[in-house]
Amino acid sequence: MLSAFSARLPAARHRDFRALWGGGACSSISLWTLLLGNAWIVYRLSDSSFWVGVSTFASMSPYLVAPLGGIVADRMERRFLVRFTRLATFGVTSVLFLLAATGVIEVWMVVGMALVQGIVRAVEIPADQALLANVVPGSDLANAVALTSTTQHGSRAVGPLLAGPLLATVGVEGAYAVSAVFAILAFFSVRRVSVSSRGGVTRLSDVVTNLRVGLSYVRATPEVLAVFVLVFAHCSLTMSFDAMLPGFAETKLHSPSGGFTVMTFGVGIGALTGTFILALTTGTRRGGLLLITAIASGVSPMLMAVSMHLAPAAGSAILMGSSQAMFMALSAVILQEVVPDEIRGRVMSLYLMSAGGIMAVMNLGFGSLADRHGAPVLFFAPGAAFVVIAIVSVLTPHLRGIYRTGRATATAGA
């Protein structure tokens, strides 16, 4: 039975993948614990969803310039770059811990450190994704991406599980301490990766030329471009909710700390379950799952909008986490299988920009609007809009082909 289970997870047979995967898991737990602590302390200090949105924007806004990080990921030795960024994350979380432990922490300090962390992640993620494709053979890449997505999205469950009780007892310094511990564990894990990986950038100074190569590939490859557009709409309309959760928990669920932790945990446990199931599925099912999870990604925040009690809100959060994480994992698998390795860092950094960058902007906007109009309408209307977009996308030939086959082609357009 164990051997049959292992056969469903072929990427796990490779030593370098296990080291990278373990480091990625620890890094993601560190990140989500940090974001949870930031959102909680900012709302406590400011009593404003707007300032939570500002904090979230600060942590994600560097993703808007992630293609610069992609250039670095295609120029430098990727394993050394990932090691450096993991150490930098440990530094950020340690500073926040000291600020909180000494009682001098203020909103502007959290926002400033969130910005530094965002810059670090804008370099780390493209390097990590590019390195991933080099630690397994091509036949195991889809499974490797799916397993990596399991840790990236599923860690949203581990963060609240570890930090939630600390927020209610020790305070935010407890969450920051957990984040720092997992950041340093992530560093030591990635040190075990031995494979050498570089992209096709020869001179970092040729920024415009290097960026143009990645952009030209996306623009000239219709199915890749279609995935980018769909991901952009998905992240802007269904995944930009973090700034609204603390206020929603307090004003609608009447459970400020507990409700916030439960909803965040629900999103994480849904993501963990969904992406792990995805890792066990065959490639022939990916296309249909992409469409189904796209529709579910829009329906789930609509259900959250009408949840006035903790139990239905937690159920909606689980559905949000599973559908949204599976959709993002599927889109990443489809792109990773078709993008050439020499430009992988740049293309995946553009993907990060179209996902994380727009989430930064929309979180800021939704956080501001939630203070005036309430979170429910901002869950419901964008979710409904994306359901319409997902259904209409079936009519487009390039996405229809992906829904049918589960794969994109590398055929460039004219």
N, C-alpha and C positions, 0 to 999 in steps of 0.2 A: 504493500500500500504506500509506504514511504517513497519507494522508487518511482511509483506511478505519479505521486504528487510532485516529485522532483522533476520528472519529465515534462510537467506542465509549466515549470519555471526554469527553462534552460539557461537563462542568463546567470542564475545563481551558482552555476558550476564554475564560473571564472573567478579566480582569486582577486584580480584587480577590480572587477565589478563589485565584488562583495565589499572591498575596502572603500570604494567610491560611494557605494550605496549606503554603507554604514555611516560614513561621514556626512552624506547628504541628509540622512535621517536625523542625525544629531543637529546639523545646521538648521534644518527646518523646524525642529522642536524649539531650538534657541530663538529663531525668528518669531514664531507665533507666540511664544511666551513673552517675548519682548513687546510685540504689538499689543497683546492683551494687557500687559502692565501699563504701557503708554496710554491706551484708551481709558483705562480705569482711573489712573491718576490725573489725567488731563480733565476728565469729566468731574472728578471730585474737586479739583482746584478751581475749575471755571464754571461748572454747572451749565455747560453749553455744548450742544452737538456740533456747533460751528467749529469750536476749538479742537474737538476730537477730529473733525474733518481736516483741520489745518495740520494736525499731527500726522494723520494718515497721508495727507498730501505730501508732507515733507519726506516721509519714508518712501513714498512711491514716485515722487516727481523726478528723481534722477533717471528713472526708467525711460523718460522722454528723450534722454540722450544716451540710452543704452547702446545704440550702434557704435558709439565711440569705444565702449567697453568691448563690443564685438570685434573691432579692429585690433584692440590689444590682445584679445583671445586668439585671433588668427595670426598674431605675430610672435608672442612669447610662448615659452614652454608652459603648457596649460596646467600641468600638475603643480608646478611651482606657484603659478598665479593663484590657483585655488587655495593652496596652503597659506599664502600671504593674506588673502581676503578673510580666511577663517580666523587668523590671528587678529586682524583688524576688528572683526566682529566681537571677539573676546574683549578687546580694548574698549569698545563702545559700551558694551553691557556692564563692564566693570566700573566705568565712570558713572553710569546711571545708578548703579548699586551704591556707590559711595555718596552720591548726591542725596539719594533717598535715605540712606542710613544715618547721615548727619543732619537730616531734617531741613536742608536748604533748597530742596528741589522746587522749581517753579515751572510754569507752563513753557516759557521761552527756552528753558534749558532742555526740556523734553523734545521740543520741536527741533532745536538745533542738533541734538544728538541723533534724532530720527533722520534728519537730512544727511548726516555723515554716514549712518548705516545704509541709507538708500543708495548713496554713491558706491559704497563697498559692494552692495548686492548687484548693482548695475554692471559691475565688472565680473563678479563671481559667477552669476548665473550663465552668461554666454560661455564662459570658460568651462564650467562644469558640464553644460549640455554638449559642448563640442568634444570634451574629453570622453564623455559617455560613449559616443559612437566609436571610440578607438579601443575600448577595453573589452568589447565583445565582437564576435564575427557578425557579419551582416545578417545571417539567418536568425540570430538571437536578439537583434536590435529592438524589434517591436516589444518583446518581452522585457527587455532592459528598461525601455522608456516607460512602460506601464508600471513596472515595479518601482521605478524612481518616482513616478507620479503618486504612487501609493504613499510613499513617505512624505513627499512635498505637501500633499493635501491632507493626508491622514494625520499629520502632526498637529493639525488644528484641534484634534481631540486630546492629544497628549498634553499640550500646553495648558489648557484649562484644568485638566485633571490634576496636574502637578501644581499649577500656580493658583487655581481658584481658591482652595482652602487657605492658602497663604495670604491672598488678598484680604480675606475676611478676618484673619487673625494677626499675622505678623505685619502685614502691609505690603506695599508695592516692592519694597526692598527684597522680600522673599521671592517674588517673581523674577526680579532682575538677577538674583543669585542663581536661580535655576537656569536662566538663560545663559549666564556666563559659564556655568559648568558644562552645559551641552555645547557651547561654542568651542571650548578647549578640547572636548572629546572629539568634535568634528575635525579639528586640526590634526590630532594624533591619528585618527583613522585614515585620513587622506595621505598621510605620510607613507602608508604602506603601498600606495599605488606606484608601480614601477614602469609602466608603459610610457614611452616618450610620444608626445603629440604636439604638432605645430600645424598652423594653417598656411595659407598662401600669401600672406602679407609680408613684404620684404622691407618696406620703409614705413614707419609709423607717421612720418611727416607728410606723406601723401594722403591726407585725410579725405579730401574730396574724391580723389580717384578710388580709394578703397571703399568708401561709402557707395559710390556709383555702381561698383561691381555688384554689391549685394542688392541694391535697389533695382538694378537692371534685370537681375535674375528673377526677382519676385514679379516685376512688371511684365516680363516677357514669358512667364510660365503661368498660363491662365488658371489652372487648377490650384496652384499655390496661392495666387492672388485671391482667388475666391475664398479659400480657407482663411486668409488674413482678414478679409472684409467681414466674414461671419464671426470670427473671434473678436474683432473690434466691436461689433454690435453686441455680442454676448457679454463682454466684460463691462461695457459702458452701461448696459441696461439691467443686467441681472446680478453682477458680482460686486457692485460698488455700494455695499450696504454697511460696511464696518463702522462708519461714523455714526450711523443711526441706531446701532444696537444698544448702547448704554442708555440713551434717552428713551427708546422704545421699552426697554425693560423697566424703567422707573415710572413712566407716565401711563403706559398701557397695561403692563403686567404687574405693576406695583411691587416689584422685587428687584431693586437696583443692583445689588451685588450678585445675589443668587440667580436671578433671571438672566443677567448678562453672561454669567459663567455657563449656565445650562444651555443657552442658545449657541454660544460659541463652541461648547463641547458637542452639541448636536450637529452643527455643521461639520466639525472635524470627524466625528464617528461615522457620519454619512459618507464623507469623502474617503475615509479609510476603507470602509466596507465596499463602496462602489469601485474604487480603483483596484482593490485586491481581486474582486470578481473579474474585473477587466483583464487583469494579468493572467487569469486562468482561461480566458475565452480564446477561441480561434480567430485568425485574421479575417475569415469570411464573414464574420458577424459584425465587423467594425462599422461598415457603412450604415446599416440599419440602426445600430446603437447610437451613432453620431446624430442622426435625425431625432431619434426618440429622446435622447438626453438633452438635445437642444430645446425641444418642446417642453420637457419637464423642467428645464432650467428657468423657463418663463412662468410656468404654472406655479412652481413652489413659492416664489415671493408673493404671488397673488394670494396664496393660502396664508402666508405669514401676515399679510395685511389685515385679514379678517380674524386673526387669532387674538382674542382678548384675555386668554388665560394661559398659564405656563405650559400645560400639557400639550395643547394643539400647537403652540408656538415651537415647542421642542420638536414635535413631529414634522412641522414645516421646515425647521432648521435641518433636520436629518435629510429630508428630501432635497433641500437646496444643496447641501454638501455633497450628496451622492451624485446628483445629476450634473451639477456644475463641474465637479472635479473629473467625472468621467468624460464630459465633453472636452475639457481642456486637455486631458491625457490623450484622448483619441486624436485630437487635432495635432498634438505634438508628435505622436507616433507617425501620422500620415506625412508630416513635414520631414521628420528625421530620416525616414526611409528614402526620400527622394532628393534631398539637398546634397550637393557635392561636398566632400569633406574640406576642400581648400577654401570654401566660402561659408562653411557651416556656422562659425562663430558670428559672422556678420548677419547672415540670414536669421539665425535664431535670436540675435539681439534685436533685430527689427520686429520679430514676433513678440519679444518681451516688451518692446516699446508700444506696439499696438494693443497689448493686453494690460500690462502694469501701468503704462503711462496714462492711458485713458481712465483707468480705475483711480489714479491719483486725482485727476481733474474732476471726475464725477463724484468721488467721495467728498471732495471739498464743496461742490455744489449741493449735493444731497444733504450734507451736514448743515449747511446754511439754511436751506429750505425747510429742513425738518423742524428747526426752532420756530418757524412761522406757520407752517401748514401741517405739521405732524408727520410721523414716519409712515403710517399706513398707506396714504395715497402715493408715497414715493416708492413703496414696495409694489403696489398694485399696477399703476399705470405703465411704468417701464417694463414690468414683467409681461403684461398683456401685449405691449408693442413688440417684444421679442418673439412671443408666440406667433404673431402674424408674420414676422420676418422669417422665422424658421419654416413655416408652412409655405410661404411664397418662394423660398429658396429652392424648393423641389422643382420649380419651373425653370431654373437656370441650368443650362446643359452641363457646365463643369461640376457643379455641386451634385447634380443628379447622378453623374457618373461616379462620383465618390461615394454617394449613398448606396449605389448599386454594387460597387466592387470593394469598397473599403480602402482604396488606394488612389493616390494621385500619380499622374505621369509627369515626366520631366520634359515633355515636348514643349518647346518654346513657341510662343505665338509669333505671328509675322511682325 
